[in-house]
């Protein structure tokens, strides 16, 4: 994975309005792609705790999966989400959140991706996601 591919991916993500709303970006850590969700006050869903909104976390996980798939399959159109299952494991507090996606199965038409998100340590995830995505050729 070269720096040009990361910059191209980040430029693409910035064309997605929800990604811009989240402030999400991607970073390269060795050979791994890490999605970063910088904390912003407008992402709080429960001001009493405070905790990030569940929809923010879900959207972040889905975008992390799509970003990983776009690196795994360059030259294809953006995959279409078939289904996702999100596990909310603990409250995500008012701090930066990170996610890493793993492509478990990359078929000709469907991909299976798992994502874990954390704040303080990858050993203590705040949420996880499993998703199936339809792979589409350029047309």
N, C-alpha and C positions, 0 to 999 in steps of 0.2 A: 504494500500500500504506500504510494508515494504522496508527497505533500500536495502536488497538483490535484490528485484525486480528492483529497480532503477539502481543498479550497473549492473545487468544483461542486462537491457535495454540499458544503456550507452555503455557497452561492445559490444552489438550487433550493435548499431549505428556506432561505430567506425570501423566496417567492411565494411561500405558503403563509397566508395571513395569520393562521393560528400559531405557527412557529414564531412569527414576529411578535405576536401578543405575549407568548410565553417568554420570549427572549432566549430561546434555546439555541445552542450551538454544539458543534462536534469538535472533539480534540483527538489527536493521535497520541496514544500511550504505548510506545513500542510498536508492536504489530496489531494492537487492538484499538478499536474505535470506542471512545467514551462520549456519550451524550451528556451535556451539562445544562442544567436548568438553574440559572442564577436566581436567587431569591429576589422577589419584588412584592411589595405590600399588596398589590392588586391580585395576587395569586392565593391569598388567604381565603379559606372557605369558612373556617370556624374561628372567629376572633377571640372566643373565650379561652381557647387552649394556648396560643394560636396554632393552627394547623393548615397546611396547604389543602386546597379544594381537591376532592377525589377526582373530579373531571380533569383538573390540571394534571394530576399524576397519570391518569389513564391516557390522556392525549400525549403526554410526554413519552410514555412507554411505547405507544403505537408509532410515534414519529421516530423513536430510536430504532425500532424494528425495521421500518421502511428505509431508514438511512443505511442500516447494515445490509439490507437486501440490495439496495442500489449499488453498493460497493461489490457485493458478491456477483451481481449480474449486470455489469456495465453494458450500455447500449440498449437496454430494454426500457420500455415505458414504465412509469411508476406502477408498482404492483397495486392491485385492488384488494382491500381487506375483505376476507370472507367472514371470519369471526375472530373474536378475541375473548379471552377469559382473564380477568384481573383479580389478583389476590392482594387485598390490602392487609398488610401484616402488622403495621404499627403506625402511629401518627407521624406524619412528616412535618417537622417543626419549621420555623421561619429561618431557614438556612439553605444554602446551595444543595442541590440534589443531583446525583450522578446516576447514569444507567449504562449497562453494557448488554448488548444483544448477541445471541448465539444462534446461528442458522443450524437447526437440528437436521432438517431434511430439505434438500433442494432438488425437486423433481423437474420434469419438463413443464408442468402447468401449475403446480402448487408447491409452496414452500411452507415449512413449519419453523417458527422462530420463537425462542424464549428470551425474555428480558428480565433483568433484575435491577432494581433501583435502590440506592442507599444514600445516606447523608454522611454519617461519621465514619462508617467502616463497611466495606463490602460483606463482611461477616454478619452484619446486622441489617439485612434489607428491610426497606419500608414497604415495598410492593414488588410483585412479580406478575408477569404476563406470559401467556402462551397464545400464539396467534397463527392463523392460517391465511395465506395470501395467494391470490391468483396472479401468476406471472404472465405478462403480456409482451409479445414481440412488438417491435416498431412497425408501424403500418402507415 
